[in-house]
Amino acid sequence: MSSSVIDYFATEARFGAHNYEPIGVVLSRGEGVWVWDTDGNRYLDCLSAYSAVSQGHCHPKILAAMVEQAHRLTLTSRAFHNDQLAPFYEEIAALTGSHKVLPMNSGAEAVESAIKSVRKWGYEVKGVPDGQAEIIVCADNFHGRTLGIVGFSTDPETRGHFGPFAPGFRIIPFGDDAALEQAITPNTVAFLVEPIQGEAGVIIPPAGYFTRVRELCTANNFMLVLDEIQTGLGRTGKLLAEQHEGIEADVTLLGKALSGGFYPVSAVLSNNEVLGTLRPGQHGSTFGGNPLACAVARAAMRVLVEEGMIENAAMQGARLLEGLKDIRANTVRDVRGRGLMLAVELHPEAGRARRYCEALQGKGILAKDTHGHTIRIAPPLVITSDEVDWALEQFATTLTQDFS
């Protein structure tokens, strides 16, 4: 490790809040699925900034759209119209089949906006008594880190010593439709859930779960809110993860890959019934829907479709999943995934996953551990078969490595 890298670490430690524990690499450049550190070493990015860089690092067409718009107009606030917002609305609605769009910046902002919107719908349309609206969520969820969101987290690291928290949430096990049915009350306004729990370790629910969830939401008149901030826009091999069971959410949350990693852009997608309750002055964002964000998002969506990235995610994801399952390693407890959203869960006795991620770094792979014993794997959707095969060789060597 060079002295300059050590200096980066020391400066970060001196001036930065210690709220992250990154892998020991300082990145300076990226292109496609590859990133380079300050010493010139090349790595295959198997995290994609938690799926934000799905279109690949520095995609030239998204970059061109960003530069062009940055020369013209970057920010007006929503006090005025801009010439990029309406086309963004039209294009994202056409792509996803949505009727109303609320543009925001971060994924957490989209979640908070959805919570506000479904509560307002509950009071003004469903007739829930004021202040009594309930939203059902799942244990081991991850919807962001705002105070409102961590209040219904079950992760002690996420919520410890940040209270007091807002009421109005019921927590049930993920993937258990019977638990959902039992949690429903006349005051239930929504079920907020990830199609696949990413931060929890790429936890995939049982087949048929979301079909039953959709039935329960419809029968009991409350909104199904799918947090597709990580799973959406091709990550699982479909445009939206809901399509694996042929359902439609009432509210869909998108972010991360909506900008291809160039700019914070998120969106709440819904219908007139939910988002139609919002009136001028009741919700907003200075940067939400700004022209630069809209231009970048339009390009990010366009290349996703035109370059076949969603289909590639399905094909390469199947290849990667099969290859990982073929690795005969005593360290591996489970391999699971859908599209290019995968995880390798290790036996506890194999040790913490972080040391395997550090060993992968030495072989030119950047991956990230979660929940102690799980390695998350989510390369950009532009990965090729040859790159998948090369990555599998590095995983095989690492997972069979003797750390004793």
Secondary structure, DSSP 4 states (H G I P E B T S, - for coil): --HHHHHHHHHHHHHS-S-----S--EEEEEBTEEEETT--EEEESSHHHHTTTT-BT-HHHHHHHHHHHHH-----TTS--TTHHHHHHHHHHHHT-SEEEEESSHHHHHHHHHHHHHHHIIIII-PPTT--EEEEETT-----SHHHHTT---HHHHTT-------EEEE-TT-HHHHHHH--TTEEEEEE-SSBTTTTSBPPPTTHHHHHHHHHHHTT-EEEEE-TTTTTTTTSSSSGGGGTT---SEEEE-GGGGTTSS--EEEEE-HHHHTT--TTSS--SSTT-HHHHHHHHHHHHHHHHTTHHHHHHHHHHHHHHHHHT---TTEEEEEEETTEEEEEEPGGG--HHHHHHHHHHTTEE-EEETTTEEEE---TT--HHHHHHHHHHHHHHHT----
